[in-house]
Amino acid sequence: MPSAVNTQTSTISGSGPALALPGGMQTTKFSVDTMCKRVTAQINAVTSTTGTTLTNITGLSVDVEAGASYAFEAYLPGVATTNGGLKLAIGGTSTATTISYAGAQWDTTTQNANTVTTTKGNAVAAATTVFTYATLRGTIVVATPGTLTAQFAQNAAHADTTSIYVNGYFKVTRIS
């Protein structure tokens, strides 16, 4: 059975001549770890299955380490009707010392919702409107290691289907 997600992990590290950073800073040691996962199978939410309960988006989960800081972003193409709408969240098994993330959703060119939270698992970008794509962006300082996972659900329970399409992605970069 084919995997429902493609994973790409990049590690860049080194030491030696100074690396110039913004603001005139320099470093001789650097490391960047980026994990990127892609949706390869459509996932749906309807009243008869998940409805308004936030559900992990299949494959969009990465392992994170205690004490580390990460920046993350998700691009999620899909569809919802004005009956069911969409809401998003960041979940997973890790716990946060601090977290802040924003979610937004659009119907082609019109932004329907744009909200921010500082609590892991809280819904953002929640609106009972038509959507064609949504985004999640934020940062986390991890207290307890585990997973960081993109989640979605209908904003209002309805028999219409809310879907996240193939080729959405979740990118997580360790920043310290």
C-alpha positions in Angstrom: 0.0 0.0 0.0 1.5 3.4 -0.9 2.4 5.8 1.9 0.0 8.7 2.3 2.8 11.1 2.9 6.2 12.1 1.5 8.8 13.1 4.0 11.9 15.3 3.4 14.4 16.1 6.1 17.3 18.4 5.5 20.2 19.0 7.9 22.7 21.7 7.2 25.5 22.1 9.7 29.1 23.1 9.8 31.8 25.2 11.3 34.7 27.2 9.9 34.7 30.7 8.3 32.1 33.0 9.8 28.6 32.9 8.4 27.1 36.4 8.1 23.6 36.8 9.6 21.1 39.7 9.5 21.9 42.7 11.6 25.7 42.3 11.2 25.9 39.2 13.4 28.3 36.4 12.6 28.6 32.8 13.6 31.1 30.0 13.0 28.7 27.2 14.0 25.3 26.6 12.6 22.7 23.9 12.2 19.3 24.0 10.5 17.0 21.0 10.6 13.8 21.1 8.4 11.2 18.4 8.2 8.6 18.7 5.5 5.7 16.3 5.0 3.2 16.4 2.1 -0.4 15.2 1.9 -0.6 12.4 -0.7 -4.2 11.2 0.0 -7.3 13.4 0.4 -8.8 13.5 3.9 -12.4 14.4 4.6 -14.5 15.5 7.6 -18.3 15.0 7.6 -20.8 14.8 10.4 -21.0 11.1 10.1 -17.3 10.6 10.8 -15.3 13.4 12.5 -17.6 16.5 12.1 -16.4 19.3 14.4 -13.9 17.2 16.3 -10.4 18.3 15.5 -8.6 15.4 13.7 -5.0 14.9 12.7 -4.4 15.4 9.0 -3.0 12.1 7.9 0.8 12.3 7.5 1.2 15.8 8.7 3.0 15.0 12.0 6.7 15.4 13.0 8.7 14.5 16.0 10.0 17.3 18.2 12.6 17.4 21.0 12.3 18.8 24.5 13.9 22.2 25.0 14.1 22.9 21.2 12.3 25.8 19.4 10.6 25.3 16.1 8.9 27.4 13.4 6.2 25.7 11.5 3.9 26.4 8.5 1.2 24.4 6.7 -0.4 25.1 3.4 -3.7 23.2 3.1 -5.7 23.3 -0.2 -9.2 21.9 0.1 -12.9 22.6 0.0 -15.8 23.3 2.3 -19.3 24.5 1.9 -21.1 27.4 3.7 -22.8 24.6 5.7 -19.8 23.0 7.3 -16.9 25.4 6.9 -13.4 24.7 8.4 -11.3 25.1 11.5 -7.6 24.3 12.1 -5.3 23.7 15.0 -1.9 22.4 16.0 -2.0 19.3 18.1 0.2 16.3 18.8 1.7 14.5 21.8 4.3 17.0 22.7 3.7 19.8 25.3 4.6 23.4 24.9 6.5 25.7 27.2 5.2 28.4 24.8 3.4 28.4 21.5 1.9 30.9 19.3 0.2 30.2 15.9 -2.1 31.8 13.4 -4.5 30.3 11.0 -6.2 31.8 8.0 -8.5 30.6 5.3 -9.4 31.9 1.9 -12.1 31.5 -0.8 -9.8 32.0 -3.8 -8.8 35.7 -3.1 -11.1 36.7 -0.2 -9.8 36.0 3.3 -12.6 34.5 5.4 -10.9 34.1 8.8 -7.6 35.0 10.4 -7.0 34.2 14.1 -4.2 33.7 16.6 -3.8 31.6 19.7 -1.2 30.9 22.4 -2.7 27.6 23.5 -1.8 24.3 21.7 -5.0 22.6 20.4 -7.1 25.7 20.2 -8.9 26.2 16.9 -7.9 29.0 14.5 -9.2 30.1 11.1 -12.6 28.9 12.2 -15.4 30.0 9.8 -18.5 28.5 8.3 -17.8 29.6 4.8 -16.5 28.2 1.5 -12.7 27.8 1.5 -10.2 26.8 -1.2 -7.0 26.9 0.9 -5.9 27.6 4.4 -2.6 28.2 6.2 -1.1 27.7 9.7 2.0 29.4 10.9 3.7 29.7 14.2 6.4 28.9 16.7 6.8 26.5 19.7 9.3 25.9 22.5 8.8 22.3 23.3 8.5 21.2 27.0 7.9 17.5 26.6 9.1 15.7 23.4 6.5 14.0 21.1 4.8 15.0 17.9 3.6 18.3 16.4 0.6 17.7 14.2 -1.6 19.8 11.9 -5.4 19.2 12.6 -8.7 20.2 10.9 -12.4 19.7 11.3 -15.7 21.2 10.2 -16.6 24.5 11.9 -20.3 23.5 12.0 -21.4 19.9 11.9 -23.1 19.1 8.5 -23.5 16.3 6.0 -21.5 18.2 3.4 -17.9 17.2 3.2 -15.0 19.4 4.2 -11.7 18.1 2.6 -8.0 18.7 2.7 -6.6 17.9 -0.8 -3.5 16.2 -2.0 -0.3 18.3 -2.1 -0.8 20.3 1.1 2.3 20.3 3.3 3.5 20.8 6.8 7.0 22.2 7.2 8.7 22.3 10.6 12.2 24.0 11.1 14.2 23.8 14.3 15.4 27.3 15.1 17.2 26.7 18.4 
